Amino acid sequence: MKITLKSCFSKRSCAILLSASLTLSASSSVLAAVSNEGSPGAVVETVTPLSPTFDHNIAGIDIAKYGFTFVKKQQLNEQQTAYLLRHSSGAQVFYFDNNSEDMSFSIGFKTPPEDDKGANHVLEHALLCGSEKYPSRNIQISLKGNSVASLLNAMTSDDYTMYPFTTRNKRDFQNLADVYINALLKPMLLHEKNIFLQQGVRQEIKNGQVQYNGIVYNEIKGRMNKGGEASQFLMEQLYNSLYGRTSLSFTSGGTLEGLEQLTYEDVLKVYRQFYKPSNALIYLSGNQDLNWTLGTLDSYLSKYKPEPNEDISFDDMPNIPSGTIYTALPGENKPDSYGVGLLFSGPSMKDPKAVAAMDIISSLTSEKVSKVYPSLLTVIGNERGILTQGILFPDIATAEKEKVITDYMQTLRGFAGNGFNREELISQMDQSNEYSSYSSDLSNITNVMDGFTYADNPLLYLDKAAYYNEFKKPEGQSYLQSIVKRYFLDNPYKSTVIAGDNSQNKPSAKKKAPEKQYSKAELAAIQQQSEAFEKWLTTPESAEVLQATPRLKLEDFKQSSLNFDATKETIDQMVYTHTNFDMKGEFSILLGFDQSVLETSQAVEAKLLVDIYNQVLQQRNIKGISFFSTTYGKYNNNAEYHPTLNVIIHGKETELEDLLEQLDTVVNDSSFLNSGKLEDYLKGIEQNVHYNVVDEAFIYDYAIASQSAANRYNTLASGPIGSGSLSYLHYLREVNSSKDKQKAALEKISAIRDKVFNRNGLVIDVSGSSSFYKQARESMQPVLAKLNSKVYPKPTIQLPAVPNSLAIVDQSRSENVATVMQVGNLADSSIAYSGKLRVLAKYLETYYLMPMMRDAGAYAGSMQINEDNSVLLNAARTPDIPATLQVFNGLGKFLRESKLTELELENIIITTVNDFDLNTSTENGGVQGIGASMYYKQYSKADLKRERQEILSTTLDDLKSYAPALEQLTSEKKIFIQSNQTMIDNSGIKFESIIDLNSMR
């Protein structure tokens, strides 16, 4: 399965402990379903059964002494070799020898759901809540507060659950591996029901009413409320139409109705059925100590005997729907709004070539269709070993409800009849390969789990690049066309659903069950359980329990990571900054054009210019170049800012000349502004921005805008995360209201282009070696010489006023959960920015906000302190707004009463300094673009050294000293909330501004 932000909907759930900035990918985009051999007519490649050989050595290690036998080896290239081992317990171990400093570990189990109760999802959360060796119920928090892992996670997929982590620190790896193994094989959950009540679902009495609470329960509520209710409803209709109420229709993450029926005993039954070594695959990679890892695994696994493995299959035939299903959407919807879905039952997951082909075809089709309908969601699943793919449109206009399906199918017919555009095809396959490379071990782990789960062959999906290379050949494209015909055009096993208030055939949407009436005895039992749970939750853990948690040592992190050199020079009116480090044959160049020469009203036009350029680059299939707008704030100063229009060029050093030539054709060629495609560009840009601003409607955009001049400038056009602001959306709607206005806008954009693309004020940041820097300066001169060099006066910018509190009313959120944020600025209390503030944020998030919010039933709580002293408190998917604000208000009191031990403080400092090092060291390219940042924000390497030392020297008294400032900040009540009308009305807050999303749709 591949989950990409804003473009994919899936039934899988994921609980993040400490998330890397990665997206889960299994089978590159796969996850779903149709007979044990796929749809009728599916061609399945033969899978050779794996049998042991007698080679017991890997990298000089005698694996037999640890109870392992060698099963299979696959050489991918000179740098990468995969080994499959089997332990005497029946557990399989996949070792990926990839010569990487990143050491990864994962344990995965086949866990096909047998209902919609979500037991697998609850186990994913609950198993990492203490174990026989590490009995702290807060082990998740301890790990987050003491580990330097770049990935620390647990994930529930359709038919398997996995627990991966990645770290570069040897001690961290060994600590985490032991915690994970013990937690999964010897969990406290087996004898502590309260863990189930906290992590899964429980009943409690509030305001005289019985309510459900729990972390997983509220996670599902939150997912339903993020536009997910309509999507989930469409998914249920599509799956039920194809598969009926069979195992393929079950949701591994659970539904609200299912979770309300889930019991502690259900969870224990599922655990005992699936969590055993013979049903496990263990993934290892990187330059780890294999003797230690295999020996540790054997110390646990040798106590188990092999048992029969789980068989993941689906023996029933799918249904052939009689026609389009017309039904009604649940909840409150616009009269002119429909939900549309289309689902195809595809090949068997045992056929990796067909799966790879479906992935490419679906991606190409969705990319084309989403240009016209940007709210398109891609449906992907592989329940019970059958790949299922399709599309959803949760909110589509009446006039387009049938047309969108026609357009999608017409695009597929074009592929079948006329073939594929070779450039687009290669580009898509390159993107898939790049995605897998970017996702690194997380992508490999999910690919290996797919092969293990559905074919008992963990190597099956390891080398998808080989299929992509095959598809580039003429015979490969013919194969793709045959897949289009077989599984899309001529496939009888496809389902279509159109849902809306004015449906032709309008059965009632799913209605909530009548509210249960509880007897006095039942109410007393619920109250008794709640009191016992609260006592368990608030009872401090003993020193012995806390000390059992493994820890890192601060001495390993005291050496400075600031191993880069940054220089600055001015040549021909342009500022050059250079960050000198070895990028292993690659480079990055940032061209920062001065946008402060534009009037306030021209910010939207500059943003449109950026978006048009990116459309042109995409249309011309130009890779390695992108445009974006950003506004730099000044270091330790929230009142100053510098807006820029940027071009970033990234690639291999050998590609520099070609990339510069392509940049020249774009930047110095205005003919594209007269292109006949511009009308399509403008409409597509408006739809994209509408989706980002309205449909996604991140309350973060509005909350952070009030905290600095830089973010206030962003509200003019780009928005805090660059996807567009509400002002920009209004501008686009006005521009697209007539062709004359489009023409006038393009004329203004042309003038903006000549004004912004100017050598005056241009900052050029080069990341790479010294020799490359010299080469880059010389190679760029012909392109830069064509730029305007006129000096323009800088106008006075009128920054927009922003509210200090705001509510976004989203009636699509039918369930009562909310996103709650509170903001402020420590500069108001005369607090200067310091590295100690980084420690403060990490401490309060780890030891206060996250556990308090989770105890209250929220999905997560977090805290962010930025270099301009702005503070952001965040509660995600919280069921209780007043209780959330009470937690925020308690920050100062918690600090004042903190009894943080020296060891706990050291843990927080370790994770804080590690985060700092990731962004200021040459490893992983963390310092790319830092030269431009240092120039605009006006800080130096000496400032970074000071900040790092401030982190290391933080004391408990330092942290406590910030209590008054935090109390002042929370008393200002700068509160931002996104929820339904009922929760907002009951919050008791008088907001300065209220935005009704429904009126904007």
N, C-alpha and C positions, 0 to 999 in steps of 0.2 A: 504494500500500500504506500502510496506517496501522498502526503498531506502538504499542500502548499497554501499559504495564507490567502484567504479570500477566494479560492478557486476550487476547493474540494470539500465534499461532505461525506462523512463516513460514520459507520456505527462504532468504530473503535474508540476506546477511552484511554486517557493517559494521565498519570499522576506524577507531577514533577516535584522532585526533592530539591535538586539544584540543577537547573536546566542549562545546558549548553545552548548557544544560539544556533541550534540545528533543527532540522525538520525530519521527522521519522519517514524513512523510505524503506519499503519492503517490496521486492520484486519491481523496483523502480517506480511503480505506481499501482501496485497490484494488491487486490485482496478479496476475491469473491466467488462465483459459484455455479455447478449443475449436474450431475450424475457422476459417478466415480470416473467416468471417462469424458466428462464435459457434455456439451450439447450433442444431440444425435448428429452423426457425421463428423465428429471431431477426429482429427488425426493426432494420435498420441505417439511421441517418440519413445522407443523402448528405453527403459531405465535398467541398467545392469545392476543386479543385486550386489551389495557390498559384502565381501567376505574377507576375513582376516588373513594376513600373510605372516611370515615369521621374522620380519625385520623389526627389531626391538630398539633401534637407536634413532634418535632425532637430535641433531646438533651435538652428537657425542654423549647423549644421555641414555642410559639403559632404562627404558620406560617400563620394562617388565617388572623391575623391583618395586614399582609403585602400583602394580596391579593392572597395567594397561597393555593392550595388544594393538599393533599397527593394522589399520584397515585399508587406508587409501592415501595416495599422495597426488597432488595436482600442481604442476608448475605453471604459474601464470606468466611470469617473465623472469628476467635475471634477478630482480629484486624481491619477488614475491612467490612464496611457495605455501601451499595449504596442505595440512596433514589432518587426517581423521583417525582418532583413536577410540577404542572402546575399553571401558573399565570392567572388572569382574562383576561389579554390581549391576551392569547393564547400561550405565550412563555413557553417553558419547561425548567426546571432547574434540572440538575443532580448534586447531592451532594454526594461526595465520602468521607465518614468518615473513614480516614485511620490512624489517630493519628500521622500525619507527621508534622514536623516543616516546610516543604516546603508547602507554600500556593499557590495554582494554581487557575487560572481564565481563562476562554475562552468563547468567544461568536462565535458561528458558524451559518451559514445560508446555506440552500440548494440553490445552484446556478448552475443548469445544463446549459451548454453552448448551444446556439442556432445557433452558427456559429463559424468561426475561427478568429474572430476579437480580441479576448482577453479582452473583457470588464471586465470580472471577475478579471483577473490578474491586470488590471489597477486600479480597485477599491481597490484591496488588498493593493496597494501602496498608492493610493491617499486619502483614507479615514483617514489615520493617518497623515494628513497634515493640521491640524487645525480644530477647531469646534466652535460652538456657545459659549461655556464656556471657551474654551482654543484656542483663535484665532490665535496662532502663526503658520505660514506655516512651521516653522522649529521645530515643536513639537517633531518630531522623533529624531532630534539631541539633543534637550533638555532632552528627556527621556533617551537617551543613555548616556548623560553627567551627569545625576543626579540619575539614578536608580541603585540599586544593584541587580536587577533581574538576576537570572541564565538563564532564558529563557525570551526573549522579542521579539515576532515574529508575523508574519502574513503569512498565507499559502493558496494557491489556489490548491485545489485538483480537481479531475475529475468533481464531481458534488456538491461540497460544498466548502465554503471558511471559514476559521476560524482564530481567532485572540487570541492566547494564551500568557500567561506569568506566570512565577513562581518566587516567592521571599520568603525569610524568615523574611523579615522586615515588621512589621505590618503597619507602616506609608507608606512604599513603596507600599504595597499591596493596601491600600485604595486610594493612589494617582493614581496608575495605573488603578485600576478598574474604577474610575470616569472618567479618561481621555478616556479610551477605550469605555465606554458606550456612553459618550457624542459624541465622534468622529464618532461612527457607526450610531447613531440615529440623530445627528445634525451636519453633516459635512459641513465645509466651501466649499467643492467641489460643493455643490448644487448651489452656486452663484459665484464661482470663477473659470472661465475656465482655467486660467493660471496654476492651479494645474494639470489639465488634460494634458496640453501642456508640463509641466515639467516631470511629473511622467509617462505619457503614450507615446504619440507620437506627433511630430510637424514637420512642414516643415521649412527649413531655406535655405538661399542662401549662398553658400561658393564657392569662386573662380568661380563665375558666374554660378554655377550649383545648382539646387534644390536638397537638401538632406533631408533625414529623420533623426530625432534625438529624444531622450527621453529615460528615464531610462528603462522602460519595453522593448521598441524597441531594445535598445542596449543589454539588458539582453538576449533576444532571439537570436540576432546576435551572441553573445558570446557563447551561448549554441550550436548553429549550428557550430561554429568554433572549438569547442573542440572535434573534431571527430564526432560531432553530425549531420552534414549534411547527411552523408550516413545513419546513424541510423534513422534520422527523415524520410528520403526518404523511407527506408525499412518499417518503421512503417506505413506510409501513404499507401503504396502498400498493406501491409498485412491487414490493417483495411478496406480499400476500397474493397478488394477482398471478405472479409467476410460480411461486413455490407453495402457496397455501400456508397453513400454520405448521410448517415443518421446521426442522432444525436450522434451515437456511434463513429463516425469518427471525430467529432469536437474536437479541442484542446482547453481546457479551458485556457491555458496560452497564446494562440494566435500564429499565424504564422506571418512571416514578411509580406506576401502579405495581410493577414487579417488585421493586425495592420495598414497598410498603408491606409486601407479603413475605419478605426474606426473613429467615430466622437464623439465630446463632448456629443451630444444629444443621441447617442447610449449608452454611459456610464450612463447617467442620467436615461434612460429608464430601463436599467438592475437594477440599484440601486432601483428605485421605485417599481420594480416588486418583488425583493427578500428581500430587507433589511427592514423587518418589524417584530415585535415581534412574530406574529403568525407563522412565518417561521424560528424562532430562537431556538437554544438550548444553554443554558448557563451552563458551567461546573464549579463546585466548588470543592475544596478538601483541606485537611490539617486543621491544628488547627487555623482556622480563626474565627473572631467574626461574627457569622452568623446573629446576630441581626443587625449589621451594614450592612452587605452585602445584606441581603434580604430587609432591609429597603431602602437602596440606589437603588436597582433594582426597587422596587415598586415606588419610587419617579419618575422614568423615565417611567416605563411600564404602570402605571395606567392611563396615558394620551392616551393610545391606546385601540381600540376595537378589539376583535378577528376577524380574517378573515379566509377563507378557506386555508388550508395548501397546500404547493406545493407537487404534486405527481411526484416522480421520477420513471419513468418506460419506457420500450421499448416494443412496441407492434408489431413491424415488425419481421418477421422471418429472420435469417441470411441466407446468400447465401451458396450454396454448390459449391465451386470452381471446375472447370472442370479439373484442373491439376496444375502443377507447373507453376508459372509465371516467364518468362525470360524477363528481361528488362535491361536497361543501368543505371549505377550509374551516378549521377550528378557530375559536377565539374571535376577537374583533378585527375586521378587515375592511379596507376601503371598498365601496360599492364597485369601483372600476378596477379591482385587483383580483388576479387569478394566480393560482399556483399550478405549474406545469412540470411534469416529470416524464422521462423516457428511460427505460431500463432494458438492457440486453443481457441474456444469459449466454456466457461465452465458453471458452475451451477449458479443459482440465488443467489444473495447476501442475500436472505431471508433464505438460508440454511447454517447456520454457520458451521455445521459439515462437509459438503462437501467442503466449502471454506477452513477450517482448513486442510482437507485432501489434497486438491490441493496444498496448501502452502508447506506442508511437502514433498509431492511427487516431486514438482518442485525443491525444495531446494536440495533434495537428488540427483535427476537426474543431476542438474546443477553442483553440487559439483563433481560428478564423471566425467562428460564430460569436465569440466573446467581443470581437471588435464592434459588432452591431448590438449585442446584448451583454454588456459587461458584468451583469449580476449573475451570469451562468455559474453554477456549481457543478463540479464533476463528481459523479458517484462512482466509487470503486470499492470492491469487496471481493474476498475469496473464501467465504464461509464453506466449510466442508470440502474444500479443494476444487471449487468451481469459480472461475473468474466471472464476475459480474461487473459491467460498466454501464454508465448512463449519464444523464444530465438532469439538473433541477433548476427551475426558475421559481423561487418562492413568491415573487411579487412581480407579475407581468401584467401589462395593460390588456384590457378586453380585446382590443383590435389585434393584438399580437399573440393571443393564446394558442391559436392553431398555426399561425405563420411561423412561429419560432421553431416548431417541430418540422414544418415543411422545409425551412431554411437549413436546419441541421441535416435532415435526410438528403437534401439536394447537394449539400457539400460532400457528403459521403458518395453520392452517385457520381459527382465530378471526379472523385478519386478513382472510383471503379472504372469509369469510362475513359477518362483522359489521363489517368496516371497522376503522379505527384510532381510538384515543382521540385526539381532536384536540389536547388539551393535551400528551400524551406525544409525539405526532408533531412538533408545533411545537418542543417542548423539544429533541428529538433533532436536528432540523435546525439549531436555534440553536446547539447544542453543536458540531455539525460546522463551522458558520461561525465560531464562537468559536475552535475548535481551529485552523482555517486562519489566523485572524487572529493567534493566539498564536504559531503556528509561523512566521509571517511569511514571509521569503524562502525558507526551507527547504521549506515547503509549496508555494510557487509553483514553485520549481525542479523538484521531483518531478512536479508537475502538468504543467509544460512538457515535461519529459522523457518523460512518458507519451504526450502527444500527438505528440511528435517520433518516438518509437520505434515506435508502433503505427499511426499514421495519416499520418506525415510532415507533421503540422500541429501545431506547438508551441502554437498558440492554442486547441486543441480543448478542453482542460480548465481554461482560465483562469478562467472565470466560472461555477463550479458553483452559486453562490448563486442564479443565475437559475433553475436547475432546482429548487432547494429552495423558492423562492418559488412556483413553478408547482405543486409538490406540495401546497402549503397550500390550494389551491383545490379545490372538490368534484370537478372533472374530473381534477385531479392525483391525488387519492386513489383515484379509479377506476383510473387508470393504475397506481398502486402495487399495487392488488389484482390487476390483470392480470399484473404481474410476479411476484407471489407464486405465482399459479397456473402460469404458464409455466415459471418457472425453479426452483421449489421443489416444489410439489405434483404437477404433471402432468409433470414432467421425467423422462424415462426415463434420462437420463444423470446418475445419482447413484449413489454407492457407499456402502455401510455395512460397517464392520468392527467385530467384537467379538473382543477378544484377551485371553486369560487362561490360567492353568495348567489350568483344568478345561473347556477348550473342547469343544464338541460334536464338532467335526471338527478334530482337532488335528495339523496338519502341523508339522514342526519349525520353530522360529523360525530366523532367519538364524544360521548357525553361523560362527564364525571359521575362516578357512582354516588348514590344518595349518601349524605353524611351519616356516618355510623353513630348510633346511639349507644353510649357506654353505661353499663350498670355501675352501681356504687362500688361493688367489689373490683371491677375492672379499673375504675378510676383510682381506687386506693392502691392497686397493684402498680399502676403506672407511676403514681406519686412515690411509692416506696422505692421503685427501681430508680427513679430520677434522683432521689436523695442519696441512695447508695452510690450511684454513678458520680454525683457531684463530690461526695466524700473521697472517692477513689481519685478523682481528677485533681483535687486540691491538696491531697496528702503529699507532703514533700518526700522525695525519694532519699534513701539513706546515702551516707557518704560512700559506703561500700559499693552500692549500685552505681553511683556516678563515676567512681574511680575505675570501674571495670571497663569503661569505654576507652578504646585505644586512642592515642593522641600522637600528634606530630611534635617536633621540638623547634622552638624559635631559633635556636642557634643555626639551623639549616637555612634560614631565610635572611640572615643579617647582611650577607654580601650584596652590594648594590647591583641592581639589574640595569642601570643606566649605561649600557655599553654601546651607545651610538654617538656619532659626531654630527652636529648640525651647524651649517654655515649659512651666511647670508651675504649677498652682494647686489649692487644695483648696476645694471648695464642698459644703456639706451632707454631710460625712463622706466625700466621694468625691474622688479625685485625678484631675484633668484634665491630660493632657499634649497639646500641640499642636505638630505639625511643619508649619510654614508654607511651602508652596510650591504653585505652580500645577500642578494635575493635569489641566488642560485639560477642565474640566467634570465630572471624576469625583471621587470621594472614597473614603476608607477609614476606618472606625471600628472600633476594637478595644475590647471590653468584657472586662476581665480580672478575674474573680471570685476571691476568696481561697479556695484549697482547703486552706490550712494549718489551718483550723478543724476539719478532719475527722480522725477516728482513723485509724491505720495501716490497719486492716481495711476502712475505707470507701473507700479509693482505687479498688478494683475497682468499687464501686458507682457512684462518680463517673464512671468511664470508661464504664460501661454507660449511664449517663444521657446522656453525650455521644453515644454511638453510637445510642441510641434517638431522640434529637432529630434527628440527621442522617437517620435512616430516615423520620421524620415529614416533614421538609423535602422529602425526595425523593418521598415518597408524595403530598404536596400540591403538588408541582411548584413549590416556592418557590425562586427563584434569588436569588443575591446575599447569602445568609446561610449561615453554616456554624459548627459548633461543633468545638472541639478542646481537648485538654489539653496543657499544656506546663509544664516545670519550668525556671525560670531559675536558672542558677548565678551566683555573684557574680564580677564582673570581677577577674581575678588572684587568685582564691580558690576552691579546689575543695572546700572544706568547708561552705560555706553555700549555701542553695538556697531557692527560693520556688515552690511548686506552685500552678498556676492553672487554672481552667476558663474557657475563652474563647469569646466569640462575636465573629465578624468580619462586618462589613457592608460591602459594596463595591458601588458602582454609579455611576450618573450623579447629579449634584447634584439634578436634577429628580425623581429617583426616591426621594429620602430619605424623604418622608412615607409613601409606600406601603410601603417596606421596614420602617420603624419600626412601622407598623400590623401588618404580618405578624409582626414579631418579638414584638410585644405579645401577639398571639394564641397564640404558641407558648410563650413564657417564662412568661406569667402565666395560662396555662390548663392545669390539671392533668388535664383530662378525658381527654386522649389516653392517660394511664397506665392507664385502664380500657378502652381500646379492644380490640375483639375481634381486632385485627391484631397485638397485642403478642406473642402466642405465635409467630407467623410472624417477627416482628422478632427475637425472641430466638434462634430457630433459625438465622435468616439471619446474625445477628451472630456466632454461634458458628462457623458454617461459614467465614465470611470470616476470622475470627481464626485458625482452624485452618490455613487455606491460607497466611496470612501468616507464622505462627509455625512451622508444621511443614513445609509443602510448600516454601516459599521458604527458611525457616530461615537468615536472614542471620547469619553468624557475627559480623558487625559489632555486632549488638545485644548480644551477650554480651561482646565485647571491650571496647566503650566503657563498659559499665556499671561496670566496676571502676575507672574513672578519676576519678570525682567523686561527691559526695553527690547532686547533681542527677540524675545518670544512675542511681544506685542507687535513688533514689525512683521513677524511671521503670520499674524492673523490677517494681514492685508491680502496675502495671496497663497503662500506655500503651505501654511499650517506648520505646527511644531515638528511633524515627522515627514514633511515634504509632499504629502499626498493631496494637498489642497485645503483651502479654508472655506468657510461659509461665504465670505465676501467674494472669493474667487468663483464659487459656484453661481452666485447671483450674477456676476459679470458674464460668465459663459452663457447663462440662460438668455441674457439680454442680447449678447452677440449673435446667438443662434436663432433669434426670433425673426430675422429677415436676412435675405441675401445682401441687401445694402449695408446692414450693420456688420455682416461678416467681412464684406469688402473694406469698410472703413476701419475695422479692427486690424485687418492685415496691413493696411497702409501704415497704421500707427506702429505695428510690430516691426515693420521694415525700418522705420525711423529709430526705434529702440535698438534694433540690431546694430545699426551703424554707430550708435552712441555708446553702447556697452562694450562692443568688441573693439577695445581701444588699448593701445600700449600704455597709456598713462594710467597708473594705478594697478596695472596687471602684476599679479604675484604668480610666479612659476615655481612650483615645488617639485623637486625630483628626488625620488627614492631609488637608490641603487648604488653601485660601486662608483669610486672616483673616476675611473676611466669611462664608465658609461655616462656620468654627468657631463664630462667634457664633450663626448660624442653627441649627447642629446642637445646641448646648447647650440652646437654647430648645425645640427640637422633641423632644428626648429626655426632657424633664422629666416629661411625663405617664406615660411608660413606667417611668421610674426611680422615680417616686413610689409605685408599686405594690409595689416590692420591700420585703422585710423589712429592718428597721434594728436588729435585736437584736444586742447584742454577745456573742459567744461566746468562751469561753476557748480558747486554742490548746494542744492536747494535745502530749505528747512523742511524736515519731514514732520508731518502732523500724525503722531502715533494715535491709533484708535483707543478709545476708552474701553476698558474691559471690566466686567462685573467682578465683585469680590465674592459673590456666591451665585450659583446657578444650578437649576434643575433641568434635566432633559427628560421630558415625558415620552415614554415609549410604550404605547399600549400593546405592542406585539409581545411585551413581557407579561404574559398572563400569570406566571407564577411569581410569588412574592420574594424575589431576591433582587439585590441592588448592587451597583458599583458605587462606592463611596470614597471620595477623596477630600483631603483637607490640606491646604497649602499655607505657606507663609515664608518670610525671609528673615534669617538670623541677623542680617545687617541692621534690621530695625531695632535690635537690642545691642547694637555696636559690637557684634561678634565678627572678628576677622576670619577669613577662610583659613583652614589649617588641615593638615593630614589627620589630625585628631578627630575631625568631623566625620571622616570616612569610617573610623573605628566606631564612633558613636552610632552612625546609621546601621552598621553591620551588627552591633551589639543589640540595639533596640529591636531591629527586625528579627534577629535570631532568637533572642531570649524573652522578648515581650510580645511584639505584634503578631508574629506567626503563630506561636502557641495560643495566645489569647483569642485570636480570630478563629482559629481552628476549633478551640473549645466552644466558641459561640456558634459554630456551625458554618462559618464562612470557609470558602475554598482556600484563601490565602490572605496574608497581611504583609505589607512591605513598606520600606522607608527609603527615600532617596534624598541625599543632600548634594547639591551641585556646586561647581566652582564659583558661582555667583552668589552663594549662600542661600539659594532657594531650597525649600524643603517641600517634599511631596509625601504625604501619608496615603496609603491606598489599601482598601479592603475589597477583595473580589468575591462576588457572588455571596454577599452577606444577607441573611434572612431578617436582620434586625438593625435598622438604621440607628435608633437611639442607643442601643447597646454598643454599636460600632463607635459612635462618637464618644461614648463614655470611655471606651478603651483609648481612643486618641487623647482624651483629656487627662488620662492617667499616666501619660508619659513622664511628666515631671516628678510625680509622686514615686513612680517606679524607680527613677534614677536616684532620687534622694535616699530611698530605702535599700538600694542595691547592696548586696553582700557578695559581690562577684569575687570568687577566689582568684588567687594569682594564676592558677592553672587555667581557669576559664578565660581570664583576660588574655592570657598568652594565646589561647586557641583563636580568639577573635582577632588578635593582632596578626596571627599567621595568615588567616584567610583574607584579611584586609590587604596586607602587604603583597600577597600573591595576586589578588585582583589588580592592584596597582602595577605590579611587574608585568602582567600580561599586556598592558597598554603602553608600557614604556620601555620594553626590551625589544631586541631585534628578532627574538624567537617568534615564530608564527607571524612575522610581519607586523607586530604590534605598533611600530613607530612609523608606518607608512603615512605620509601626509602630515607628520608632526611638525615639520618645518613651517608649513603654512599656518597651522594652528598656533604655534609659538609666535609667529609674526603678528597675526590678527589679534590674538588674545593678550599679547604683550607679557609673556612670561619666558623664562629662560631655563636652561638645564639646571642652573643653580637653584631655581625655585622648586624644581622637581626633586632634587636631592634633599632640600630642606623638608619638603612635604613627606618624603619617604622616611626621613629620620623622625619626623613628628609622629608618624604612625607607630614606629618601633618604640618610641619613648612614652607612649600614652599610658597614663595611670588611671586608677579608679577615681581618684580625686579630680582628674581632668574631666572625666565623663560626668561626674556629679555636678561640676561647675556649670554645665549647660542646662541644668534643670530649670532655673528661672526663665531663661530665654525660650525654652520649649513651652513653658506654662504661658508665657506672654503670647507666643505664636498661636497656641490652640484657643486661647481666649478671644482671639480676633475673629474666629468663626468664619474663615474663608473656606466655605464648604461647597463641594460640587458633587452632584448626585445624578445618576441615571437609573431610572426604574419606571414602574407603571404609576399611574395617577394615584392609586390607593396608597401605595407606600410613601409617595411624596407628600400627599395630604396628611398622612399620619405621622410624618417625621417631626412636625412641630416647628419647622424652620421657615422663617420668612426670607425667601430668596430675592435677591436684587433683580434677577432675570429668570424667565422660564421659557424654554424652547420646546415646542410641540413637534415632535418628529413626524407625526402623521400628517400635519398640515403641510409639511415640506415634501412629502412623498406624492 
